[in-house]
């Protein structure tokens, strides 16, 4: 692995931890859902860096698209803000 790849992975891991903290501390469920989909997008980029394009494509479609759509529809049918 090159130094640039290691740097990208370390920075991405920091972004994942910060993103997870952000998701856990939000009271607005829609904002937490969007942040969770961004975490999945970063994860799919990681899989591309690790030369696993099939896993990256699956993570992008399921983690970013499908899960986010299901959560947004569910939040729309229930209360948006946590009490």
N, C-alpha and C positions, 0 to 999 in steps of 0.2 A: 504494500500500500504506500502511496506517496504521502508526502507531508500535507499536501492540499486536501487529500481525501480524509486524512485523520482530523484535520482542522474542521472540515465540513461536518464530520460525524460528531465531534465534540460540541460544536456550536448548535447543531441540531438537537443533540441530547439536552443541552441547556434550555433550548426553546421548548422541548417537550415537557420538561419538568415545570417550567414557568407556566406553560399553557395548562397543564394539569392542575396546578395551584389556582390559576385563574378560574377554571371551570368549577372547582370545588368551592370557591368563595363567592360566586355570583348568586344573587337572589332571583334574578330574572332568568327563567328557564330557557327562554329563546336565545338569549346571549350565551348561556352556557352550552347550548346545542351547537351554535355556530362556532364557538371556540373548540368544541370537541371535534367538529368536522375539519377544522384547520389542523388540529393535532393529527388526524388521520391522513390529511394531505401531506404533512411533513413526513409521516411514517412511510407513505408510498414513495416519496422522493428517496428516503433511505434505502428502500428496497431496490430502487433503480440504481443507486450508487453501488450497492452490493451485487449488482448484475443478476437480479431476479425480476425480470420484467413481467413475468406472469403473475407473481405474487403482488407486484406493485399495481398492476392493472386490476386485480381482484380487490385489493385494499382500496383503490380509488373508487371503484364502482360500488362496492358494498359499504365501506366505511364512510366515504364522503357523500355519496349520492343517496343510496337507498336508506341508510340509517337516519340521515338528516331529514329526509322527506317524511319518514315514519314518525320521528320525534316532533317535527313541526306540525304535522296533522294532529297528533295527539295533544300537543300543547294548545293548539287552536280550539280543540273540543273541551278542554279543561281550563283551569285557572292558569294564567300566565305567570303571575308572581307568587313566589313562595312566601308563606306567612311566618 
